[in-house]
Amino acid sequence: MTYEEKCTIIFKKIKEEKPLVHHITNFVVINDNANTMLAIGALPVMSYAREEVEEMVALSQALVLNIGTLTPETVESAILAGRKANELGIPVVLDPVGAGATQFRTESALKILQEVKISILRGNIGEIGNLLGIKAEVRGVEGGVVDADTSDLAQRASQKFQTVVAITGKIDVVSDGKRAVKIKNGDILLTRITGTGCMATSLCAACAAVERDYLWAASSALGFLGVCGEIAARHSLGPGSFRVSLFDTFYGIKKEELKALLSLEVKD
């Protein structure tokens, strides 16, 4: 089986199994995260209240923790849900949105990493660099520049935090500390609408719900998003039509098209 075939099989399994993905996520992108899940055949639920997150995650097959619109209560709920997911063997995907922009964001992401076993850590190079103590300017939630090789940074972060690390950028890199995958798909329009990083995180969770090799879950998610971005861009006049086309492509992409367009570089 080729790596490209493995990716297409993961998305076929999502359609067959319809995993429920529990989100404690960014208020800016709730609707986009939910629609992304529905478009690929997964089921979304957004639940934040500390009084119910443990029950909700127990019904789910994956958990997203996204600190984009951060409050102390969000962190508390995230840790409660994360610990329950760990207890039940449910994969947890963390998106440390804006880590490095403020002390509160950085400390909150590190606290979650310390108290919850994270399956996949998905961020941009600035966020991951800041979590490693490498200073990078972060403007709001936009990633900064880090004077480090992305592959090396992903490997270092994976080894430090004992998780699969997915760094998104012009070329995405996924590492489990030993193996690495570079994903060379995507389009500039993915950076011109809100929430595509958060969509990537949700896609990682949906893939992790059906594939317990989390390196390949994350690689498949990012490859899928990149390919869909390329296809959607062909039919778009700008960011508005691109956003609509992206969801249509999530829904309608054929496995043969995904397999043919995926551009992966694998280091075992």
Secondary structure, DSSP 8 states (H G I E B T S, - for coil): --HHHHHHHHHHHHHHH--EEEEE--GGGHHHHHHHHHHHT-EEEE---TTTHHHHHHT-SEEEEE-SS--HHHHHHHHHHHHHHHHHT--EEEE-TTBTTBHHHHHHHHHHHHHS--SEEEEEHHHHHHHTT-----BTTB----SS-HHHHHHHHHHHHTSEEEEESSSEEEESSS-EEEE----GGGGSSTTHHHHHHHHHHHHHHH-S-HHHHHHHHHHHHHHHHHHHHHT-SSHHHHHHHHHHHHHH--HHHHHHH--EEEE-
